[in-house]
Amino acid sequence: MSVMRIGHASLRVMDMGAALQHYDNVLGMQVTMKDAAGHVYLKCWDEWDKYSLILTASDRAGLEYVAYKVRAESDLDVLQPKIEAWGIKTTMLPAGSLPDTGRMLQFHLPSGHEMRLFATKEQVGTDVGSLNPDPWPDSVRGAGVHWLDHILLMCEMNPEAGVNTVADNTRFMEEVLDFWLTEHVLVGPDKNIQAATWMACTTTPHDIAFVGGPRSGLHHIAFFLDSWHDVLKSADVMAKNKVHIDVAPTRHGITRGETIYFFDPSGNRNETFAGLGYMAQRDRPVTVWSEDHLGSGIFYHTGILVDSFTQVYT
């Protein structure tokens, strides 16, 4: 049984035309299909699955759900009773509930976020193919993001009331889905309260992250770029297109990633993320960040937290 990687994110957007301009022309994704219900499906040039992002027209922004891909259909049957043994209700959605995708195991994390697991999705190939491929296609547009890399979820946290869904989610991901912890922020008088965690199921520093806040929501979805130069170029593309940039290009202390944060037209935060940082391996010691060093953990260059970064999310 194995969760391999993030599969797709489903976002609500308030202006589909503006959203398509953003994800298509600014990030460089491509529309692969639209369905009768009005959902739009997109992929990045270096992805082989048919889509990694689903956009749904709505009167409010935010995350509908995030889906992770497991190795085999049989994994869904193994995982369903394990999830339910945790006291979490599940639903097995039949194949075809989502276009060109097999069965999906649907449930909610302790934080309330909807998650789905699936094993099969139509593969259409990357834009450079798999036979003697070039390093990149001639059709790259905008920032030219390679793939959907990870997601960060804001999770309700009120230690005084005994509520910490960051810790609950982290334990669930470890015990049930076999993710492992790469880094965490510990706070409180005894420095034992998990205020934020970064977790991996691949070899990158994080495939999902959880940060505590007054309510649960979406902090950002992140797209991979090759290098610091590509992050800078993506900032130029955003400036040309008058994209609302939240945090200009910088480096994280946590994960060591090179980054820029910005918003789509509906207010959903995006990130372009570069730099491997380190190999996330199961026997790598967990990196601990203390509350007094959190500024440099998030924004290494200045060491100063940006208010909007933790206070604004969908």
ABEGO torsion letter per residue (X at the ends): XBBABBABBBBBBABAAAAAAAAAAAAGBBBABBBAAGBBBBBBAABABABABBBBBBABBEBABBBBBBABAAAAAAAAAAAAAAGBBBBBBBBGABBGBBBBBBBBBAAGBBBBBBABBBBAEBAAEABGBBABBAABBEAGBABBABBBBBBBBBAAAGBBAAAAAAAAAAAAAGBBBABBBBBEAAGABBABBBBBABABABABBBBBBABBEBABBBBBBABAAAAAAAAAAAAAAGBBBABBBBBBABGGBBBBBBBBAAGBBBBBBBEAGBBBBAABBBBBBBAAAAAAAABAAAGBBBAAAAABBX
